[in-house]
Amino acid sequence: MRDTNKGSKIFIPAFLVLFLLCLPSSGAEEANPEDKGPLLIGNFRATGGDKRIVLSWANPEDTNFAGVKIIRREGSYPHNMKDGIEVYDGKDASYSDTNPTCGVYYYYAAFTYDKEGNFSPTTSQGSAVAIDFRLVCYGQPGTYSKPASLVLQKVLQVIPAYRKLVASKPSSDKPEYWLLMAEINRDLGQAFKKVKEKFGYDLIGEKGYLSPAKEKLPDITRQTIECLPAEK
């Protein structure tokens, strides 16, 4: 059941639905020991997605341009082509890095080279984190401004319909199951909407999952429980 807040979704353990959280960045430059070579690629971006990071860029308008090597590492941007793992070498304008560990922040540096084997004197850089969508409960992909975390199981245990679902264990082919699921989604939807209205949190994920900014997210489990509809 969709929340009345346009574009937002509600998720519970019984039905884990994929959701998008991403944080793109681009544009930083760093010195490279080489002193000659082709122009840099333009508009280099790293965008986190579902268990992958999508890299995109614009190749330089240089007739001597031969390709670009992209190096990945954790902790900081690669300083040279040996300072990390090579994930791409070619002349395309995009690449999907499908081997990152979800929740780990990765830094990329792109080194262009010409037909003589010279490399650009500086690098184009981008960074992002790959996300396991199942760990995000509520929010709008790519447009959040104030993220927070919670322990969803604690919230669910307060919802009467969820307690009844656990106690009665109806099979998914029974009407009772879907009626209880609808009540759970409704209560969660109202709570998340109220949390956003009262506190401004527009992206809510499971506690312990890495935030894109590598900062500890506030735990709003208690606030979410307090925002649940009163029991009838």
Order of alpha helices (4+ residues) and beta strands (2+ residues): beta-beta-beta-beta-beta-beta-beta-beta-beta-beta-alpha-alpha-alpha-beta-alpha
